[in-house]
Amino acid sequence: MRPTVTVSYAQTLDGRLATLDGGSQWISAPDSLCFSHELRATHDAIMVGAGTVARDDPRLTVRLAPGESPLRVVVDSSLRIPMDAAVLARGAAGGTVLAVNGRAPEDRCREAESLGATVLRLPPEPRGGVDLRSLLLSLGDRGVGSVMVEGGAALITSLLRGRLVDRLAVCIAPKILGSGIEAVGDLGIRDLAESIALAEAAFTPRGGDLLLTARVEYPAGRDAVSRAG
Ligand SMILES: NC(=O)c1ccc[n+]([C@@H]2O[C@H](COP(=O)([O-])OP(=O)(O)OC[C@H]3O[C@@H](n4cnc5c(N)ncnc54)[C@H](OP(=O)(O)O)[C@@H]3O)[C@@H](O)[C@H]2O)c1
C-alpha cells in the first residue's frame, strides 16, 4: 500500500514557487515556516527533488516545532546531489533515503551507502526520472504511512500528473513575482472539466500569509491511483 501524500509549499499570489533564478527563501512569513515544521513532525517522511537539494541544501529536519524529524527522501535519478549536502553530512545520511534509477553510477550509490544513506534503486519513468509510484510503494513496504512532499516544482508536477497526491497544504504569500518558477507545471489538462479539484478546502490566515489545506480530487473516471498500488 502506498503512503498518503501531502504536498506542501509556499507560493506567491501569482503561483510562483521561486524567482526565475531559483531563489525561494523566503516566500512565506516566519510563522508559516513554523507551520511547515509542525507538518513535518506529523509525517513519517519528508520528500524533495534533487533540484531543491542542489539549489537550497535543506536539512529537512524538525527545528521550529516540537517533534521528531521524519525520514528524509531525495528523488535523484542520477545521484547528482553532493555527498556533503546537508541531508547526508554530519551523520544525517543515516536518516536519508536516496531514490535513484539506472542513471545513478554504482560507485556514487556505494559512496552514499558508506555514509549511512539508504539507496533505493527504482525503475525509470518514461521521462527519465524515478518512477514515483514505485518509490511510494517501496516506502510503504518500509513502514512509511505518510509522506510530506516539499517540492520543488518538477516533483510536485510529476506527482500531480501521476495522480499520487492526496492532500495539499499551500502557503499563499501576499506577494507578486511575475515571471518565476511556477509551482505546478503542465499537467496535460486542456479542458476545465478535467481540472484537479480541491475538496474540503480551508483557508487559514497565518502570520500574514494564507494557508490553504484541502483534499485533492481527480476528475471522475480518472481517479487517484489507488493507494493499494
Ligand atoms: N517555495 C517553496 O515552498 C519551495 C519548496 C521547495 C523548493 N523550492 C524551489 O524549487 C526550485 C527547485 O525546483 P525544481 O523543479 O528545479 O527541482 P525539484 O522538483 O526539487 O527536483 C527535480 C529533480 O528531481 C529529479 N527527479 C527524479 N525523478 C523525478 C520525477 N519522477 N519527477 C520529477 N523530478 C524527478 C530530477 O533530477 P534528475 O533528472 O537529476 O534526477 C528533477 O530535475 C528551487 O528554486 C527551490 O528553491 C521552493
The ligand as an SDF file (V2000), in Angstrom:
LIG
                    3D

 48 52  0  0  0  0  0  0  0  0999 V2000
    8.5540   27.7770   -2.3320 N   0  0  0  0  0  0  0  0  0  0  0  0
    8.7010   26.5580   -1.8520 C   0  0  0  0  0  0  0  0  0  0  0  0
    7.9550   26.1050   -0.9700 O   0  0  0  0  0  0  0  0  0  0  0  0
    9.7770   25.6770   -2.4130 C   0  0  0  0  0  0  0  0  0  0  0  0
    9.9370   24.3840   -1.9050 C   0  0  0  0  0  0  0  0  0  0  0  0
   10.9300   23.5710   -2.4580 C   0  0  0  0  0  0  0  0  0  0  0  0
   11.7060   24.0610   -3.4940 C   0  0  0  0  0  0  0  0  0  0  0  0
   11.5170   25.3200   -3.9470 N   0  0  0  0  0  0  0  0  0  0  0  0
   12.3040   25.8350   -5.0660 C   0  0  0  0  0  0  0  0  0  0  0  0
   12.0840   24.9930   -6.1720 O   0  0  0  0  0  0  0  0  0  0  0  0
   13.2500   25.0210   -7.0040 C   0  0  0  0  0  0  0  0  0  0  0  0
   13.6360   23.5830   -7.3130 C   0  0  0  0  0  0  0  0  0  0  0  0
   12.5990   23.0080   -8.0680 O   0  0  0  0  0  0  0  0  0  0  0  0
   12.9400   22.0860   -9.3020 P   0  0  0  0  0  0  0  0  0  0  0  0
   11.6980   21.8720  -10.0490 O   0  0  0  0  0  0  0  0  0  0  0  0
   14.1190   22.6720  -10.0160 O   0  0  0  0  0  0  0  0  0  0  0  0
   13.5170   20.7840   -8.6150 O   0  0  0  0  0  0  0  0  0  0  0  0
   12.8580   19.5840   -7.7590 P   0  0  0  0  0  0  0  0  0  0  0  0
   11.4410   19.3840   -8.0910 O   0  0  0  0  0  0  0  0  0  0  0  0
   13.2580   19.7680   -6.3520 O   0  0  0  0  0  0  0  0  0  0  0  0
   13.7190   18.3750   -8.3000 O   0  0  0  0  0  0  0  0  0  0  0  0
   13.5220   17.9780   -9.6370 C   0  0  0  0  0  0  0  0  0  0  0  0
   14.5440   16.9430   -9.9950 C   0  0  0  0  0  0  0  0  0  0  0  0
   14.2460   15.7030   -9.3280 O   0  0  0  0  0  0  0  0  0  0  0  0
   14.6840   14.6620  -10.1370 C   0  0  0  0  0  0  0  0  0  0  0  0
   13.6260   13.6970  -10.3770 N   0  0  0  0  0  0  0  0  0  0  0  0
   13.8240   12.3590  -10.4360 C   0  0  0  0  0  0  0  0  0  0  0  0
   12.6940   11.7230  -10.7170 N   0  0  0  0  0  0  0  0  0  0  0  0
   11.7450   12.6730  -10.8660 C   0  0  0  0  0  0  0  0  0  0  0  0
   10.3760   12.5950  -11.2160 C   0  0  0  0  0  0  0  0  0  0  0  0
    9.7390   11.4380  -11.4430 N   0  0  0  0  0  0  0  0  0  0  0  0
    9.6910   13.7530  -11.3120 N   0  0  0  0  0  0  0  0  0  0  0  0
   10.2960   14.9340  -11.0800 C   0  0  0  0  0  0  0  0  0  0  0  0
   11.6020   15.0670  -10.7550 N   0  0  0  0  0  0  0  0  0  0  0  0
   12.3230   13.9320  -10.6570 C   0  0  0  0  0  0  0  0  0  0  0  0
   15.0990   15.2620  -11.4800 C   0  0  0  0  0  0  0  0  0  0  0  0
   16.5040   15.4000  -11.4830 O   0  0  0  0  0  0  0  0  0  0  0  0
   17.3630   14.2240  -12.0860 P   0  0  0  0  0  0  0  0  0  0  0  0
   16.8730   14.0330  -13.5100 O   0  0  0  0  0  0  0  0  0  0  0  0
   18.7510   14.6770  -11.9820 O   0  0  0  0  0  0  0  0  0  0  0  0
   17.0160   13.0620  -11.2500 O   0  0  0  0  0  0  0  0  0  0  0  0
   14.4870   16.6320  -11.4630 C   0  0  0  0  0  0  0  0  0  0  0  0
   15.2080   17.5780  -12.2150 O   0  0  0  0  0  0  0  0  0  0  0  0
   14.3140   25.7670   -6.2410 C   0  0  0  0  0  0  0  0  0  0  0  0
   14.3880   27.0640   -6.7650 O   0  0  0  0  0  0  0  0  0  0  0  0
   13.7860   25.7820   -4.8250 C   0  0  0  0  0  0  0  0  0  0  0  0
   14.2310   26.9190   -4.1160 O   0  0  0  0  0  0  0  0  0  0  0  0
   10.5750   26.1410   -3.4340 C   0  0  0  0  0  0  0  0  0  0  0  0
  1  2  1  0
  2  3  2  0
  2  4  1  0
  4  5  1  0
  4 48  2  0
  5  6  2  0
  6  7  1  0
  7  8  2  0
  8  9  1  0
  8 48  1  0
  9 10  1  0
  9 46  1  0
 10 11  1  0
 11 12  1  0
 11 44  1  0
 12 13  1  0
 13 14  1  0
 14 15  2  0
 14 16  1  0
 14 17  1  0
 17 18  1  0
 18 19  2  0
 18 20  1  0
 18 21  1  0
 21 22  1  0
 22 23  1  0
 23 24  1  0
 23 42  1  0
 24 25  1  0
 25 26  1  0
 25 36  1  0
 26 27  1  0
 26 35  1  0
 27 28  2  0
 28 29  1  0
 29 30  1  0
 29 35  2  0
 30 31  1  0
 30 32  2  0
 32 33  1  0
 33 34  2  0
 34 35  1  0
 36 37  1  0
 36 42  1  0
 37 38  1  0
 38 39  2  0
 38 40  1  0
 38 41  1  0
 42 43  1  0
 44 45  1  0
 44 46  1  0
 46 47  1  0
M  CHG  2   8   1  16  -1
M  END
$$$$
